[in-house]
Amino acid sequence: MDEAKSKEQLIDEVRSLRQRLAEVEALQNQQDQIEKIFNSQTTILDAVDEAVIVTQLDGQIVYWNLCAQELYGWSAAEVLGRNIVDVTPSTMSRAQAIEVMERLRSGEKWSGEFEVQRRDGLAFPALVTNAPIRDAQNNLIGIIGFSEDLTKHKELQAKLREETETVETINRIGQLLSAELDLQRLVQTVTDAATDLTGAEFGAFFYNVIDERGESYTLYTLSGVSSDRFANFPMPRNTDIFGPTFRGEAVIRLENVQLDPRYGQNAPYTGMPPGHLPVVSYLAVPVSLRSGEILGGLFFGHSQPGVFTARAERIAVGLAAQTAIAMDNARLYQQAQQAIRTRDEFLSLAAHELKTPITSILGYVQVLQRRVQQESLASERNERALRTIAQQAKRLNQLIISLFDLSRLQIGQLAIERAAVDLRELVQRIVDEMQPTIERHSLIFRADHFEHAPIVLGDPLRLEQVVQNLLHNAVKYSPDGGVIDVRVTRDGADGQHPRHVCIEIADGGIGIPAESLPYVFRRFFRAKNVEQTQISGVGVGLYVAKEIVTLHGGTINVESTEGVGSTFHVCLPLKDTSERGSTITA
């Protein structure tokens, strides 16, 4: 029995040995086929600028090109016959490696990015692509892999990302600067942002400005340090270090300013003045316009050497360019504001100086008219001439009043005296007074029924000015005459103004073109169809009227169709019985 059993064991061992020999022969056959395939292509594959590695299905290396030797640090003689994982360890997990092999055995290609280790232990990012190798009968016999070092690619990506972020940052700050018109806030924003982005410990922006007397003087903003640290030091001068910046000649970036031959050679100081900030790394950028005008300079410092990189310099240069544009805009804005103030002061002075002689002319004309009527001294022609003088003088007086009000609005000095005003009574009185003075128009006054008098809290003289302006416009822009409808309503005709009383003035005149409607309440605006007529005006009345209505807490708007007519709506809040009289200034 034991002898028979030993024979069976021997037979099994023989069978196992034959199977192992068959497997070895199969592997050898695979290796022979792979070597036969790739040995003929050695010259070509050695010229490839990627690492090419061929393994059997068990991972044994059978081919290793020259680029693989350079990339991984192993020669072909050292790795042939060894397993791939022994000479190219990576961050790929075991589970991931099993998944890759399964995909390759199924005939798929696989590509992935991970870190691989060189022979000297240094790791590098690699893009690895594997593909199955098949024989003529389509049997899977091995795996070919291509490895590419991504270090330079990653560095380029990082630089590109850094440059993109730099440009985006500069543009973002530039947009903020373009909206800032206050020069001091603008340069402080730049100083803070640039100090942070360049990695400086402290930064300063010195810039020249012109005062009201036309004299130039230097201001500065600081970041990263309190202003008292600079209190005992003079402003930067045109020294060898500072001069190139203030002259706009060049950007200066020094790893250690104290080693520069230009440093500390200016009396009374030799080296760093006592108590000065510990500047070692130094960066200075001129701020100049395209015209060549130098506006100032950005200066940055750090107590450690070699802090400011080329990127920091690019950021500072980009911000300096954005700053120059923003500062120029701010200066132009300030100049425009000064011009507006000068104009408004002139308008106020001119209106004031013209008002006295016009008032005198009106007084003398009225005296002459009464004398002519009483003594019958003038002919019809002379009476007509006197009436014309009086009308033109009144028109000029109204224009002067509007210009005077405009100038006071611009400098915030147009005041309204608040008191209780019966708006229905005020409008009816103005209509009754105006009707005898116009010949070709009929003023029709209507008022809704009010349980109580429609009382508003406002300035009766200013409200009268608004109504008169709208009525005069209705007459002026209805040159063919006709009916002018004047109505006082509660809440407005559309019912959209609760607790308000509204005035509506409608004419059948030339109307306003649709494209001009959004602009009729702007200063000096006149619609195109008006400019084509002989109707006089400067486009001030409606602007002043709107400002007066706004000061009263009300609204004014217009509906109009060209060639049909216009309707103006003025709505004012009804008086709250708890309110008392007061003064409001524009």
GICORZI-V695252 format. One record per residue. N is the residue number from 1. RES is the residue in three letters. PSI is psi in degrees with one decimal (* if undefined). D_CENTER is the distance of its C-alpha to the mean C-alpha in whole Angstrom. Layout:
# GICORZI-V695252
n={N:N}
res={RES:RES}
psi={PSI:PSI}
d_center={D_CENTER:D_CENTER}
This chain:
# GICORZI-V695252
n={1:2:3:4:5:6:7:8:9:10:11:12:13:14:15:16:17:18:19:20:21:22:23:24:25:26:27:28:29:30:31:32:33:34:35:36:37:38:39:40:41:42:43:44:45:46:47:48:49:50:51:52:53:54:55:56:57:58:59:60:61:62:63:64:65:66:67:68:69:70:71:72:73:74:75:76:77:78:79:80:81:82:83:84:85:86:87:88:89:90:91:92:93:94:95:96:97:98:99:100:101:102:103:104:105:106:107:108:109:110:111:112:113:114:115:116:117:118:119:120:121:122:123:124:125:126:127:128:129:130:131:132:133:134:135:136:137:138:139:140:141:142:143:144:145:146:147:148:149:150:151:152:153:154:155:156:157:158:159:160:161:162:163:164:165:166:167:168:169:170:171:172:173:174:175:176:177:178:179:180:181:182:183:184:185:186:187:188:189:190:191:192:193:194:195:196:197:198:199:200:201:202:203:204:205:206:207:208:209:210:211:212:213:214:215:216:217:218:219:220:221:222:223:224:225:226:227:228:229:230:231:232:233:234:235:236:237:238:239:240:241:242:243:244:245:246:247:248:249:250:251:252:253:254:255:256:257:258:259:260:261:262:263:264:265:266:267:268:269:270:271:272:273:274:275:276:277:278:279:280:281:282:283:284:285:286:287:288:289:290:291:292:293:294:295:296:297:298:299:300:301:302:303:304:305:306:307:308:309:310:311:312:313:314:315:316:317:318:319:320:321:322:323:324:325:326:327:328:329:330:331:332:333:334:335:336:337:338:339:340:341:342:343:344:345:346:347:348:349:350:351:352:353:354:355:356:357:358:359:360:361:362:363:364:365:366:367:368:369:370:371:372:373:374:375:376:377:378:379:380:381:382:383:384:385:386:387:388:389:390:391:392:393:394:395:396:397:398:399:400:401:402:403:404:405:406:407:408:409:410:411:412:413:414:415:416:417:418:419:420:421:422:423:424:425:426:427:428:429:430:431:432:433:434:435:436:437:438:439:440:441:442:443:444:445:446:447:448:449:450:451:452:453:454:455:456:457:458:459:460:461:462:463:464:465:466:467:468:469:470:471:472:473:474:475:476:477:478:479:480:481:482:483:484:485:486:487:488:489:490:491:492:493:494:495:496:497:498:499:500:501:502:503:504:505:506:507:508:509:510:511:512:513:514:515:516:517:518:519:520:521:522:523:524:525:526:527:528:529:530:531:532:533:534:535:536:537:538:539:540:541:542:543:544:545:546:547:548:549:550:551:552:553:554:555:556:557:558:559:560:561:562:563:564:565:566:567:568:569:570:571:572:573:574:575:576:577:578:579:580:581:582:583:584:585:586}
res={MET:ASP:GLU:ALA:LYS:SER:LYS:GLU:GLN:LEU:ILE:ASP:GLU:VAL:ARG:SER:LEU:ARG:GLN:ARG:LEU:ALA:GLU:VAL:GLU:ALA:LEU:GLN:ASN:GLN:GLN:ASP:GLN:ILE:GLU:LYS:ILE:PHE:ASN:SER:GLN:THR:THR:ILE:LEU:ASP:ALA:VAL:ASP:GLU:ALA:VAL:ILE:VAL:THR:GLN:LEU:ASP:GLY:GLN:ILE:VAL:TYR:TRP:ASN:LEU:CYS:ALA:GLN:GLU:LEU:TYR:GLY:TRP:SER:ALA:ALA:GLU:VAL:LEU:GLY:ARG:ASN:ILE:VAL:ASP:VAL:THR:PRO:SER:THR:MET:SER:ARG:ALA:GLN:ALA:ILE:GLU:VAL:MET:GLU:ARG:LEU:ARG:SER:GLY:GLU:LYS:TRP:SER:GLY:GLU:PHE:GLU:VAL:GLN:ARG:ARG:ASP:GLY:LEU:ALA:PHE:PRO:ALA:LEU:VAL:THR:ASN:ALA:PRO:ILE:ARG:ASP:ALA:GLN:ASN:ASN:LEU:ILE:GLY:ILE:ILE:GLY:PHE:SER:GLU:ASP:LEU:THR:LYS:HIS:LYS:GLU:LEU:GLN:ALA:LYS:LEU:ARG:GLU:GLU:THR:GLU:THR:VAL:GLU:THR:ILE:ASN:ARG:ILE:GLY:GLN:LEU:LEU:SER:ALA:GLU:LEU:ASP:LEU:GLN:ARG:LEU:VAL:GLN:THR:VAL:THR:ASP:ALA:ALA:THR:ASP:LEU:THR:GLY:ALA:GLU:PHE:GLY:ALA:PHE:PHE:TYR:ASN:VAL:ILE:ASP:GLU:ARG:GLY:GLU:SER:TYR:THR:LEU:TYR:THR:LEU:SER:GLY:VAL:SER:SER:ASP:ARG:PHE:ALA:ASN:PHE:PRO:MET:PRO:ARG:ASN:THR:ASP:ILE:PHE:GLY:PRO:THR:PHE:ARG:GLY:GLU:ALA:VAL:ILE:ARG:LEU:GLU:ASN:VAL:GLN:LEU:ASP:PRO:ARG:TYR:GLY:GLN:ASN:ALA:PRO:TYR:THR:GLY:MET:PRO:PRO:GLY:HIS:LEU:PRO:VAL:VAL:SER:TYR:LEU:ALA:VAL:PRO:VAL:SER:LEU:ARG:SER:GLY:GLU:ILE:LEU:GLY:GLY:LEU:PHE:PHE:GLY:HIS:SER:GLN:PRO:GLY:VAL:PHE:THR:ALA:ARG:ALA:GLU:ARG:ILE:ALA:VAL:GLY:LEU:ALA:ALA:GLN:THR:ALA:ILE:ALA:MET:ASP:ASN:ALA:ARG:LEU:TYR:GLN:GLN:ALA:GLN:GLN:ALA:ILE:ARG:THR:ARG:ASP:GLU:PHE:LEU:SER:LEU:ALA:ALA:HIS:GLU:LEU:LYS:THR:PRO:ILE:THR:SER:ILE:LEU:GLY:TYR:VAL:GLN:VAL:LEU:GLN:ARG:ARG:VAL:GLN:GLN:GLU:SER:LEU:ALA:SER:GLU:ARG:ASN:GLU:ARG:ALA:LEU:ARG:THR:ILE:ALA:GLN:GLN:ALA:LYS:ARG:LEU:ASN:GLN:LEU:ILE:ILE:SER:LEU:PHE:ASP:LEU:SER:ARG:LEU:GLN:ILE:GLY:GLN:LEU:ALA:ILE:GLU:ARG:ALA:ALA:VAL:ASP:LEU:ARG:GLU:LEU:VAL:GLN:ARG:ILE:VAL:ASP:GLU:MET:GLN:PRO:THR:ILE:GLU:ARG:HIS:SER:LEU:ILE:PHE:ARG:ALA:ASP:HIS:PHE:GLU:HIS:ALA:PRO:ILE:VAL:LEU:GLY:ASP:PRO:LEU:ARG:LEU:GLU:GLN:VAL:VAL:GLN:ASN:LEU:LEU:HIS:ASN:ALA:VAL:LYS:TYR:SER:PRO:ASP:GLY:GLY:VAL:ILE:ASP:VAL:ARG:VAL:THR:ARG:ASP:GLY:ALA:ASP:GLY:GLN:HIS:PRO:ARG:HIS:VAL:CYS:ILE:GLU:ILE:ALA:ASP:GLY:GLY:ILE:GLY:ILE:PRO:ALA:GLU:SER:LEU:PRO:TYR:VAL:PHE:ARG:ARG:PHE:PHE:ARG:ALA:LYS:ASN:VAL:GLU:GLN:THR:GLN:ILE:SER:GLY:VAL:GLY:VAL:GLY:LEU:TYR:VAL:ALA:LYS:GLU:ILE:VAL:THR:LEU:HIS:GLY:GLY:THR:ILE:ASN:VAL:GLU:SER:THR:GLU:GLY:VAL:GLY:SER:THR:PHE:HIS:VAL:CYS:LEU:PRO:LEU:LYS:ASP:THR:SER:GLU:ARG:GLY:SER:THR:ILE:THR:ALA}
psi={-46.0:-36.5:-39.9:-39.6:-38.8:-36.2:-40.6:-41.8:-39.9:-41.2:-42.6:-41.3:-37.6:-43.7:-44.4:-40.3:-42.6:-40.9:-42.3:-38.4:-37.5:-40.1:-41.8:-43.0:-38.2:-44.2:-41.5:-38.7:-42.5:-44.3:-42.5:-42.9:-43.5:-45.2:-37.6:-39.2:-48.1:-24.6:-34.0:-15.9:12.6:-45.5:-43.0:-46.9:-29.6:-22.2:-10.9:136.3:23.1:153.2:126.2:120.5:130.7:131.8:159.1:176.9:-22.9:3.7:-0.1:129.1:129.0:-12.6:141.5:106.6:176.7:-39.2:-35.2:-38.5:-44.4:-38.9:-43.8:-14.6:5.8:141.5:162.0:-39.6:-30.4:-23.6:-21.0:129.4:-13.5:161.8:143.5:-34.8:-18.7:-27.6:-11.6:60.7:145.2:179.5:5.1:130.8:164.2:-42.0:-40.0:-38.7:-39.9:-42.0:-40.7:-45.1:-39.7:-40.5:-38.7:-41.4:-25.7:2.0:3.9:156.4:158.4:141.1:138.1:161.1:124.4:173.7:137.5:148.5:136.9:176.7:-34.9:3.1:-11.1:137.2:152.7:150.7:132.4:147.1:115.4:129.3:125.3:145.4:147.2:151.8:132.4:152.4:-172.3:-24.9:11.9:22.1:138.7:121.6:-11.3:-174.0:134.8:134.5:144.2:129.4:133.9:127.9:120.0:10.2:-53.2:-38.8:-42.4:-40.1:-43.0:-40.9:-43.1:-41.8:-42.6:-43.1:-40.7:-43.5:-40.1:-44.6:-37.8:-47.7:-43.7:-41.1:-46.4:-42.9:-39.7:-45.1:-36.8:-38.8:-39.2:-40.4:-37.7:-23.0:-5.6:121.6:-4.2:116.2:-42.2:-45.5:-36.9:-52.3:-28.7:-39.7:-44.2:-46.6:-45.2:-47.8:-46.0:-39.1:-42.3:-45.6:-28.6:-9.6:17.6:152.5:-34.3:149.8:158.1:150.6:111.7:129.5:152.8:138.8:160.8:127.0:-177.7:-22.5:4.6:12.2:143.9:138.3:163.3:133.3:167.3:156.2:151.5:154.2:139.7:-0.8:147.2:153.2:-23.5:-17.1:-21.5:-1.4:-33.9:12.0:143.7:163.7:151.7:139.6:175.9:55.7:177.9:-32.8:-49.4:-27.7:-49.2:-31.5:-49.1:-22.1:-4.3:26.4:-40.8:160.9:138.0:121.7:117.2:134.0:-34.8:101.7:-25.5:-14.0:-5.2:135.2:-18.8:-10.7:134.1:26.0:26.5:115.4:147.9:6.0:140.6:111.4:-155.9:127.7:146.4:133.6:-1.2:157.0:142.9:78.2:121.3:-67.2:137.1:133.8:127.5:132.1:126.1:147.7:110.0:155.5:164.8:-26.2:-12.5:-9.1:129.6:120.2:-26.2:-157.1:146.5:130.0:135.2:145.7:158.9:146.5:-12.0:150.7:156.6:28.0:-39.8:116.0:175.3:-34.0:-42.7:-39.1:-43.4:-40.3:-47.1:-40.8:-42.9:-43.7:-35.6:-40.7:-44.7:-38.3:-41.5:-43.6:-45.3:-40.7:-39.3:-42.1:-42.8:-40.7:-42.7:-39.1:-44.2:-39.1:-39.8:-40.5:-39.0:-39.4:-39.0:-42.5:-40.8:-43.6:-44.3:-37.8:-37.8:-44.3:-43.1:-43.9:-44.5:-44.4:-41.2:-42.3:-32.3:-27.0:-39.5:-52.1:-35.0:-41.9:-40.4:-43.6:-45.3:-41.7:-45.3:-36.9:-44.0:-38.6:-45.2:-41.0:-43.4:-41.3:-41.0:-43.7:-40.2:-38.3:-0.7:49.9:-15.0:154.5:172.7:-37.1:-43.3:-38.1:-40.0:-36.7:-42.1:-40.0:-41.0:-43.1:-44.8:-43.6:-44.9:-36.2:-40.5:-41.6:-44.2:-38.3:-40.8:-38.8:-42.7:-41.3:-43.2:-43.6:-38.9:-45.6:-39.7:-45.9:-37.9:-33.9:-42.9:-31.0:11.2:33.4:11.9:112.0:150.8:135.9:115.8:129.9:165.6:127.1:126.3:104.0:-36.4:-44.4:-39.6:-46.4:-42.6:-39.6:-42.5:-40.9:-45.1:-37.0:-32.1:-30.3:-44.4:-17.1:-7.6:143.2:-35.1:5.3:150.1:124.9:118.8:116.5:133.3:151.2:138.9:164.6:128.2:130.4:-37.8:160.4:135.6:89.5:129.4:155.8:103.4:-176.0:112.6:-36.7:-41.1:-39.1:-37.9:-38.6:-40.9:-48.3:-42.9:-41.0:-45.5:-38.5:-43.1:-40.0:-41.8:-40.2:-46.0:-39.8:15.7:66.7:-19.5:4.4:-162.4:-169.2:137.1:117.5:127.1:123.3:139.2:121.4:155.8:128.4:1.4:158.9:-28.2:-1.8:17.7:5.2:68.2:144.4:31.3:156.1:136.9:148.1:130.7:128.7:114.2:135.8:169.0:40.4:-150.4:-16.4:-179.5:129.8:146.0:-39.1:-15.1:-14.8:-40.4:-11.8:2.3:-22.2:11.9:155.1:135.6:16.3:136.0:133.9:156.3:-38.1:-21.8:-39.6:-23.3:-3.1:-180.0:11.3:124.0:162.6:162.3:-0.2:37.1:-34.2:-48.1:-34.5:-46.2:-41.4:-44.8:-41.4:-39.3:-45.2:-42.3:-40.7:-26.8:3.5:18.8:-172.5:153.7:134.9:175.1:144.0:132.1:149.1:126.8:130.3:-5.9:-43.6:178.1:149.8:119.1:138.4:124.9:120.2:128.6:144.0:137.4:150.5:132.7:126.3:-17.4:-11.8:151.1:164.5:145.4:179.0:134.5:136.8:136.3:*}
d_center={100:98:99:97:94:94:94:91:89:90:89:86:85:86:84:81:81:82:78:77:78:77:73:74:75:72:69:71:71:68:67:70:68:64:66:67:64:62:64:65:61:61:60:57:55:56:54:51:48:47:50:52:55:57:59:62:61:62:59:62:60:62:60:57:56:55:51:52:54:52:49:51:54:57:59:61:64:63:61:63:65:62:60:56:55:57:56:52:51:48:45:47:48:52:51:48:51:54:51:50:54:55:52:54:57:56:55:51:49:47:44:42:40:41:42:46:48:50:53:52:50:47:44:42:40:42:41:45:46:50:52:56:59:61:65:67:68:64:65:62:63:60:56:54:51:49:46:43:42:38:38:36:34:33:32:30:28:27:26:24:22:22:20:18:17:17:15:12:12:12:9:7:8:7:4:5:8:7:7:10:13:16:17:19:16:14:17:18:14:15:18:18:16:18:21:20:19:22:25:26:28:27:24:24:22:25:24:26:25:28:29:31:34:32:33:31:30:29:26:25:23:24:23:26:29:30:30:34:34:33:35:38:37:36:33:33:35:36:38:38:35:33:34:32:29:29:31:28:30:29:27:30:30:33:35:37:37:40:42:40:43:41:40:42:44:43:46:46:44:46:43:41:42:43:41:38:35:36:34:36:33:31:28:27:24:24:21:22:21:22:25:26:25:25:23:24:24:23:26:26:29:31:35:35:36:34:31:28:28:27:24:23:24:21:18:19:20:16:15:17:16:12:14:16:14:12:15:17:14:15:19:19:17:20:23:22:22:25:26:26:28:31:31:31:34:36:35:37:39:40:41:43:45:46:46:50:51:50:52:55:55:55:57:60:59:60:63:64:64:66:69:69:69:72:74:73:73:70:71:68:66:66:65:62:61:61:59:56:56:55:53:51:51:49:47:46:46:44:41:41:41:38:36:37:36:32:33:33:30:28:29:30:34:35:37:38:42:42:45:47:47:49:47:49:52:49:48:52:53:50:51:55:54:52:55:58:55:54:57:55:53:54:52:53:52:52:51:51:53:52:54:53:52:48:47:43:42:41:42:45:44:41:41:44:42:40:43:44:41:41:44:45:42:44:47:45:43:46:49:51:52:52:52:49:48:47:47:47:46:45:42:41:43:40:41:37:37:40:41:40:42:41:42:42:43:44:45:46:45:43:40:36:34:32:29:30:30:26:26:30:29:27:28:30:30:33:33:34:38:38:38:40:43:45:43:42:39:36:34:33:36:34:31:33:35:31:30:34:34:31:32:35:33:34:32:33:32:34:36:37:39:39:43:44:42:40:40:38:38:37:37:38:39:42:44:44:47:46:43:45:44:41:39:36:34:31}
